[in-house]
C-alpha cells in the first residue's frame, strides 16, 4: 500500500491566488496600469520636461500605485477600501422607508431645503406566514436556531466523529448557507417572576427560601451586569426560479433545512425553524441590537386581526 503524504489546506479559503512573485492578479493589474500610465506620460512629455521634474511628478504617482496594490486597512485592500469610501461619500445619507421615489421638496417652501431623502432599500421585504424571509428577486431565506455542544470536553475520538458529521453536512450543501453567531441580551424578569410565584407552592420551607434566594441572586446579576447569550443561526437561501416561483423556492429551502437537521442531529445538535413571529423578532433585534429584547408574541402577522388585550 502506497503512503500518501497529507496536504494542509489553508484556513482562509477565500484568499486570492498568487500569480507572480507573491502578487495577486488584482495587484499586478494595479502595478501594470500605474507603470503603463507613467511610461505613456514620459513618452508624451519627456522630451520637453527636465528629467528631474518628471521624476518629481512620477515618484508620488508610483508610490500611490504601490500603496494601492499592497496596502491594507482593517484587513481590506486599500483600493477596495477607497472605492467603498467613495461609494459611501456619494450615497445619500438621509434614508426613509418607502417603495417609490421620494417626491422633491415643494417649490413654495421659503426655508432652504436640505438634501432630498432617498428610499431605504432593505434586502428583507417581509416575513411570510411560514416563517420564511422574503428577499424579492433574491428568493427566500429560512432561518433556524441551532443548539450547541461542548467540543473541548469530548474525547479525541468523539471530536473526530463530530467533525466528520459536520463535514458530511458541508459536502451535502447544494445552495447558499450561512452560519451566524450573534450575541443578544437576556431578560431574566420572567424567570425571576416564575421563581417568586412558584416558591410558595413548594412542599418544604427550605425549598421556598432557596427559591427566593435564587430569585434575588438573579435580580442582582441583572442589575449589575448586561447579561448576554450566544445564539447560533443557520440561514438557508433559495432563489426564485421557474414558473412556480416563491412556492418552489420555499419548498426547496425547507427541504434543505430538514436535511441539515437530520445530519446535524448526529452531532447532538437540534435545528429548530423559526416561525413567523420569531423571525419578526429576530429581524427587529438585528436592526436595533441595543434595544431590550421583544417577545415574539408582540408582533402581528400581515392580515392578522389585532384585538384589544387584557392589559388595555
C-alpha contacts under 8 A as a table, 3 or more apart, distances in Angstrom:
res1	aa1	res2	aa2	distance
10	X	13	X	6.43
12	X	15	X	5.57
16	X	24	X	6.39
17	X	24	X	5.83
17	X	25	X	7.62
18	X	21	X	7.45
18	X	22	X	5.12
18	X	23	X	5.21
18	X	24	X	4.48
18	X	25	X	7.19
19	X	22	X	6.57
19	X	23	X	5.82
19	X	24	X	5.28
19	X	25	X	6.11
20	X	23	X	5.43
20	X	24	X	7.13
23	X	27	X	5.89
23	X	28	X	6.36
24	X	27	X	5.23
24	X	28	X	6.24
25	X	28	X	5.08
25	X	29	X	6.19
26	X	29	X	5.21
26	X	30	X	6.40
26	X	69	X	7.59
27	X	30	X	5.18
27	X	31	X	6.21
27	X	69	X	4.71
27	X	70	X	6.91
28	X	31	X	5.14
28	X	32	X	5.89
28	X	69	X	7.65
29	X	32	X	5.03
29	X	33	X	6.01
30	X	33	X	5.25
30	X	34	X	6.13
30	X	65	X	6.64
30	X	66	X	7.98
30	X	68	X	7.40
30	X	69	X	5.91
31	X	34	X	5.11
31	X	35	X	6.06
31	X	65	X	6.25
31	X	66	X	6.60
31	X	69	X	6.67
32	X	35	X	5.14
32	X	36	X	5.93
33	X	36	X	5.11
33	X	37	X	5.97
34	X	37	X	5.20
34	X	38	X	6.27
34	X	61	X	7.69
34	X	62	X	6.66
34	X	65	X	5.82
35	X	38	X	5.21
35	X	39	X	6.11
35	X	62	X	7.48
36	X	39	X	5.09
36	X	40	X	6.03
37	X	40	X	5.16
37	X	41	X	6.14
38	X	41	X	5.10
38	X	42	X	6.15
38	X	58	X	6.62
38	X	62	X	7.93
39	X	42	X	5.05
39	X	43	X	6.21
40	X	43	X	5.12
40	X	44	X	6.22
41	X	44	X	5.05
41	X	45	X	6.21
41	X	46	X	7.36
42	X	45	X	5.45
42	X	46	X	4.47
42	X	54	X	7.46
43	X	46	X	5.52
43	X	47	X	7.63
44	X	47	X	7.77
45	X	48	X	5.41
45	X	49	X	6.11
46	X	49	X	5.39
46	X	50	X	7.30
46	X	51	X	7.27
46	X	54	X	7.12
47	X	50	X	7.63
49	X	53	X	6.65
49	X	54	X	6.52
50	X	53	X	5.36
50	X	54	X	6.32
51	X	54	X	5.04
51	X	55	X	6.11
52	X	55	X	5.10
52	X	56	X	6.14
53	X	56	X	5.04
53	X	57	X	6.33
54	X	57	X	5.26
54	X	58	X	5.98
55	X	58	X	4.99
55	X	59	X	5.77
56	X	59	X	5.56
56	X	60	X	7.41
57	X	60	X	6.41
57	X	61	X	6.99
58	X	61	X	5.20
58	X	62	X	6.06
59	X	62	X	5.17
59	X	63	X	6.20
60	X	63	X	4.98
60	X	64	X	6.02
61	X	64	X	5.09
61	X	65	X	6.25
62	X	65	X	5.10
62	X	66	X	6.23
63	X	66	X	5.11
63	X	67	X	6.12
64	X	67	X	5.12
64	X	68	X	6.13
65	X	68	X	5.10
65	X	69	X	6.22
66	X	69	X	5.08
66	X	70	X	6.16
66	X	71	X	7.68
67	X	70	X	5.38
67	X	71	X	4.80
67	X	78	X	7.27
68	X	71	X	5.60
68	X	77	X	7.45
68	X	78	X	5.22
68	X	79	X	5.14
69	X	77	X	7.59
69	X	78	X	7.24
69	X	79	X	7.11
70	X	77	X	7.23
70	X	78	X	7.52
71	X	77	X	5.97
71	X	78	X	5.20
72	X	75	X	5.85
72	X	76	X	5.30
72	X	77	X	4.31
72	X	78	X	4.84
73	X	76	X	5.24
73	X	77	X	6.35
73	X	78	X	6.12
73	X	81	X	7.08
76	X	80	X	6.77
76	X	81	X	6.14
77	X	80	X	5.50
77	X	81	X	6.11
78	X	81	X	4.87
78	X	82	X	6.08
79	X	82	X	5.24
79	X	83	X	6.15
80	X	83	X	4.95
80	X	84	X	6.07
81	X	84	X	5.15
81	X	85	X	6.21
82	X	85	X	4.94
82	X	86	X	6.11
83	X	86	X	5.05
83	X	87	X	6.21
84	X	87	X	5.08
84	X	88	X	6.10
85	X	88	X	5.02
85	X	89	X	6.11
86	X	89	X	5.04
86	X	90	X	6.24
87	X	90	X	5.18
87	X	91	X	5.99
88	X	91	X	5.18
89	X	92	X	7.98
92	X	95	X	7.09
92	X	117	X	7.02
92	X	118	X	6.42
93	X	117	X	7.54
94	X	115	X	7.64
94	X	116	X	7.49
94	X	117	X	4.76
94	X	118	X	6.30
95	X	117	X	5.31
95	X	118	X	4.87
95	X	119	X	5.45
95	X	120	X	5.17
96	X	117	X	6.60
96	X	118	X	6.31
96	X	119	X	5.14
96	X	120	X	5.33
97	X	119	X	5.66
97	X	120	X	5.05
97	X	121	X	7.68
98	X	101	X	7.65
98	X	102	X	7.84
98	X	119	X	5.39
98	X	120	X	6.52
99	X	119	X	6.74
99	X	121	X	7.87
100	X	119	X	7.06
101	X	118	X	7.12
101	X	119	X	6.40
102	X	116	X	7.73
102	X	117	X	6.76
102	X	118	X	6.18
102	X	119	X	6.54
104	X	116	X	6.68
105	X	109	X	7.70
105	X	113	X	6.98
105	X	116	X	7.22
106	X	109	X	5.95
109	X	112	X	7.61
109	X	113	X	7.86
113	X	116	X	7.94
122	X	125	X	6.76
123	X	135	X	5.75
123	X	136	X	7.68
124	X	127	X	7.96
124	X	133	X	6.47
124	X	134	X	5.77
124	X	135	X	4.93
124	X	136	X	7.53
125	X	133	X	7.47
125	X	134	X	5.33
125	X	135	X	5.67
125	X	136	X	6.46
126	X	133	X	5.95
126	X	134	X	5.23
126	X	135	X	7.62
127	X	130	X	7.98
127	X	131	X	5.99
127	X	132	X	5.73
127	X	133	X	4.52
127	X	134	X	5.73
127	X	276	X	6.30
127	X	279	X	7.12
127	X	280	X	6.85
128	X	131	X	5.37
128	X	132	X	5.49
128	X	133	X	6.38
128	X	134	X	6.87
128	X	276	X	6.50
129	X	132	X	7.47
129	X	275	X	7.80
129	X	276	X	5.60
129	X	301	X	7.23
130	X	275	X	6.47
130	X	276	X	6.13
131	X	142	X	7.21
131	X	143	X	7.95
131	X	273	X	7.89
131	X	274	X	6.16
131	X	275	X	4.40
131	X	276	X	3.80
131	X	277	X	7.47
131	X	278	X	7.90
131	X	279	X	6.23
132	X	140	X	6.28
132	X	141	X	5.60
132	X	142	X	4.91
132	X	143	X	7.10
132	X	250	X	7.35
132	X	275	X	7.90
132	X	276	X	7.19
132	X	279	X	7.82
133	X	140	X	5.53
133	X	141	X	5.08
133	X	142	X	6.47
133	X	143	X	7.92
133	X	279	X	7.66
134	X	139	X	6.62
134	X	140	X	4.88
134	X	141	X	6.80
135	X	138	X	5.20
135	X	139	X	5.15
135	X	140	X	5.30
135	X	141	X	7.22
136	X	139	X	5.73
136	X	140	X	7.51
137	X	239	X	7.47
137	X	240	X	6.79
138	X	238	X	7.76
138	X	239	X	5.39
138	X	240	X	6.74
139	X	237	X	7.05
139	X	238	X	5.56
139	X	239	X	3.93
139	X	240	X	4.58
139	X	246	X	7.01
139	X	249	X	6.74
140	X	237	X	5.73
140	X	238	X	5.62
140	X	239	X	6.48
140	X	240	X	7.42
140	X	246	X	7.38
140	X	249	X	6.62
140	X	250	X	6.47
140	X	253	X	7.69
141	X	235	X	6.42
141	X	236	X	5.44
141	X	237	X	4.21
141	X	238	X	6.42
141	X	250	X	7.97
141	X	253	X	7.04
142	X	235	X	5.62
142	X	236	X	5.12
142	X	237	X	6.38
142	X	253	X	6.24
142	X	254	X	6.94
142	X	257	X	7.61
142	X	273	X	7.39
142	X	274	X	7.98
143	X	233	X	6.63
143	X	234	X	5.76
143	X	235	X	4.57
143	X	236	X	6.56
143	X	273	X	6.09
143	X	274	X	5.98
143	X	279	X	7.44
144	X	233	X	5.61
144	X	234	X	5.18
144	X	235	X	6.48
144	X	271	X	6.13
144	X	272	X	5.13
144	X	273	X	4.06
144	X	274	X	5.32
145	X	231	X	7.31
145	X	232	X	5.94
145	X	233	X	4.63
145	X	234	X	6.31
145	X	271	X	5.80
145	X	272	X	5.23
145	X	273	X	6.40
145	X	274	X	6.83
146	X	231	X	7.78
146	X	232	X	5.46
146	X	233	X	5.79
146	X	234	X	6.74
146	X	269	X	6.56
146	X	270	X	5.56
146	X	271	X	4.60
146	X	272	X	6.43
147	X	232	X	6.93
147	X	269	X	5.37
147	X	270	X	5.28
147	X	271	X	6.79
148	X	232	X	7.77
148	X	269	X	6.13
149	X	267	X	7.96
149	X	268	X	6.91
149	X	269	X	6.90
150	X	153	X	5.87
150	X	154	X	7.03
151	X	154	X	5.53
151	X	159	X	6.55
154	X	157	X	7.98
154	X	158	X	5.73
154	X	159	X	5.96
155	X	158	X	5.14
155	X	159	X	6.13
156	X	159	X	5.00
156	X	160	X	6.17
157	X	160	X	5.11
157	X	161	X	6.25
158	X	161	X	5.00
158	X	162	X	6.23
159	X	162	X	5.10
159	X	163	X	6.19
160	X	163	X	5.14
160	X	164	X	6.07
161	X	164	X	5.05
161	X	165	X	6.25
162	X	165	X	5.25
162	X	166	X	6.17
162	X	267	X	5.56
163	X	166	X	5.07
163	X	167	X	5.97
164	X	167	X	5.00
164	X	168	X	6.22
165	X	168	X	5.10
165	X	169	X	6.50
165	X	263	X	7.03
165	X	264	X	7.01
165	X	266	X	6.94
165	X	267	X	6.64
166	X	169	X	5.20
166	X	170	X	6.38
166	X	263	X	7.88
166	X	264	X	6.79
166	X	267	X	7.59
167	X	170	X	5.01
167	X	171	X	6.13
168	X	171	X	5.10
168	X	172	X	6.20
168	X	263	X	7.79
169	X	172	X	5.07
169	X	173	X	6.61
169	X	260	X	6.59
169	X	263	X	6.22
169	X	264	X	7.24
170	X	173	X	5.50
173	X	176	X	7.66
173	X	177	X	7.71
175	X	236	X	7.82
175	X	237	X	7.23
175	X	238	X	7.02
176	X	236	X	6.31
176	X	237	X	5.68
176	X	238	X	7.24
177	X	234	X	7.22
177	X	235	X	5.64
177	X	236	X	4.73
177	X	237	X	6.37
178	X	234	X	5.85
178	X	235	X	5.03
178	X	236	X	6.65
179	X	232	X	7.12
179	X	233	X	5.83
179	X	234	X	4.85
179	X	235	X	6.44
180	X	232	X	5.77
180	X	233	X	5.02
180	X	234	X	6.39
180	X	235	X	7.65
181	X	230	X	6.87
181	X	231	X	5.72
181	X	232	X	4.55
181	X	233	X	6.31
182	X	230	X	5.86
182	X	231	X	5.32
182	X	232	X	6.53
183	X	228	X	6.13
183	X	229	X	5.59
183	X	230	X	4.64
183	X	231	X	6.03
184	X	228	X	5.38
184	X	229	X	5.61
184	X	230	X	6.62
184	X	231	X	7.26
184	X	289	X	7.32
184	X	293	X	7.95
185	X	226	X	7.18
185	X	227	X	5.79
185	X	228	X	4.50
185	X	229	X	6.37
185	X	292	X	7.18
185	X	293	X	6.57
186	X	227	X	5.46
186	X	228	X	5.41
186	X	229	X	6.33
186	X	293	X	7.41
187	X	190	X	7.33
187	X	227	X	7.81
187	X	293	X	7.07
188	X	191	X	5.16
188	X	192	X	6.06
188	X	218	X	7.26
188	X	219	X	7.64
188	X	222	X	7.15
189	X	192	X	5.13
189	X	193	X	6.09
189	X	219	X	7.84
190	X	193	X	5.08
190	X	194	X	6.16
191	X	194	X	5.14
191	X	195	X	6.25
192	X	195	X	5.14
192	X	196	X	6.27
192	X	215	X	5.16
192	X	216	X	7.96
192	X	218	X	6.94
192	X	219	X	7.07
193	X	196	X	5.18
193	X	197	X	6.06
193	X	215	X	7.96
194	X	197	X	5.11
194	X	198	X	5.94
195	X	198	X	5.27
195	X	199	X	5.88
195	X	211	X	6.11
195	X	212	X	7.08
195	X	215	X	6.13
196	X	199	X	5.27
196	X	200	X	7.60
196	X	211	X	7.04
196	X	212	X	6.16
196	X	215	X	6.72
197	X	200	X	6.65
197	X	201	X	8.00
198	X	201	X	5.40
198	X	202	X	6.91
199	X	202	X	5.58
199	X	207	X	7.49
199	X	208	X	4.76
199	X	209	X	7.69
199	X	211	X	5.67
199	X	212	X	6.74
200	X	208	X	6.15
201	X	208	X	7.87
202	X	205	X	7.41
202	X	207	X	6.32
202	X	208	X	5.89
203	X	207	X	7.38
204	X	207	X	5.37
204	X	208	X	6.53
205	X	208	X	4.96
205	X	209	X	6.19
206	X	209	X	5.12
206	X	210	X	6.14
207	X	210	X	4.99
207	X	211	X	6.11
208	X	211	X	5.12
208	X	212	X	6.33
209	X	212	X	5.17
209	X	213	X	6.15
210	X	213	X	5.02
210	X	214	X	6.09
211	X	214	X	5.14
211	X	215	X	6.19
212	X	215	X	5.07
212	X	216	X	6.18
213	X	216	X	5.06
213	X	217	X	6.09
214	X	217	X	4.89
214	X	218	X	6.21
215	X	218	X	5.18
215	X	219	X	6.15
216	X	219	X	5.00
216	X	220	X	6.13
217	X	220	X	5.16
217	X	221	X	6.33
218	X	221	X	5.13
218	X	222	X	6.19
219	X	222	X	5.14
219	X	223	X	6.22
220	X	223	X	5.11
220	X	224	X	6.23
221	X	224	X	5.26
221	X	225	X	5.84
221	X	227	X	7.99
222	X	225	X	5.57
222	X	226	X	6.62
222	X	227	X	6.64
223	X	226	X	7.91
236	X	253	X	6.10
236	X	256	X	7.45
236	X	257	X	6.87
237	X	253	X	6.35
238	X	249	X	5.47
238	X	250	X	7.31
238	X	252	X	6.88
238	X	253	X	5.76
239	X	249	X	6.12
240	X	245	X	5.10
240	X	246	X	5.74
240	X	248	X	7.49
240	X	249	X	5.46
241	X	244	X	7.49
241	X	245	X	5.55
241	X	248	X	7.85
241	X	249	X	7.28
242	X	245	X	5.78
244	X	247	X	5.97
244	X	248	X	5.58
245	X	248	X	5.71
245	X	249	X	6.45
246	X	249	X	5.12
246	X	250	X	6.04
247	X	250	X	5.13
247	X	251	X	6.18
248	X	251	X	5.11
248	X	252	X	6.25
249	X	252	X	5.17
249	X	253	X	6.17
250	X	253	X	5.11
250	X	254	X	6.16
251	X	254	X	5.26
251	X	255	X	6.06
252	X	255	X	5.06
252	X	256	X	6.13
253	X	256	X	5.20
253	X	257	X	6.17
254	X	257	X	4.97
254	X	258	X	6.16
255	X	258	X	5.08
255	X	259	X	6.32
256	X	259	X	5.06
256	X	260	X	6.24
257	X	260	X	5.01
257	X	261	X	6.16
258	X	261	X	5.03
258	X	262	X	6.19
259	X	262	X	5.11
259	X	263	X	6.23
260	X	263	X	5.22
260	X	264	X	5.87
260	X	271	X	7.80
261	X	264	X	5.28
261	X	265	X	5.84
261	X	269	X	7.89
261	X	270	X	6.79
261	X	271	X	5.18
261	X	272	X	8.00
262	X	265	X	5.30
262	X	266	X	7.32
263	X	266	X	5.84
263	X	267	X	7.79
264	X	267	X	5.29
264	X	268	X	6.89
264	X	269	X	5.54
264	X	270	X	7.29
264	X	271	X	7.72
265	X	268	X	5.04
265	X	269	X	4.95
265	X	270	X	6.02
265	X	271	X	7.78
266	X	269	X	7.20
274	X	277	X	7.87
274	X	278	X	5.53
274	X	279	X	5.78
275	X	278	X	5.36
275	X	279	X	6.08
276	X	279	X	5.13
276	X	280	X	6.19
276	X	301	X	7.49
277	X	280	X	5.12
277	X	281	X	6.29
277	X	296	X	4.94
277	X	297	X	6.45
277	X	299	X	6.24
277	X	300	X	7.66
277	X	301	X	7.41
278	X	281	X	5.05
278	X	282	X	6.10
278	X	296	X	5.05
279	X	282	X	4.99
279	X	283	X	6.23
280	X	283	X	5.34
280	X	284	X	6.21
280	X	296	X	7.25
280	X	299	X	7.17
281	X	284	X	5.10
281	X	285	X	6.12
281	X	294	X	6.48
281	X	295	X	6.98
281	X	296	X	5.45
281	X	299	X	7.65
282	X	285	X	5.13
282	X	286	X	6.22
283	X	286	X	5.06
283	X	287	X	6.33
284	X	287	X	5.27
284	X	288	X	6.39
285	X	288	X	5.16
285	X	289	X	5.18
285	X	291	X	7.19
285	X	293	X	6.97
285	X	294	X	7.86
286	X	289	X	5.45
288	X	291	X	5.69
294	X	298	X	7.00
295	X	298	X	5.62
296	X	299	X	6.26
297	X	300	X	7.73
300	X	304	X	6.14
300	X	305	X	7.91
300	X	306	X	7.05
301	X	304	X	5.28
308	X	312	X	6.40
309	X	312	X	5.66
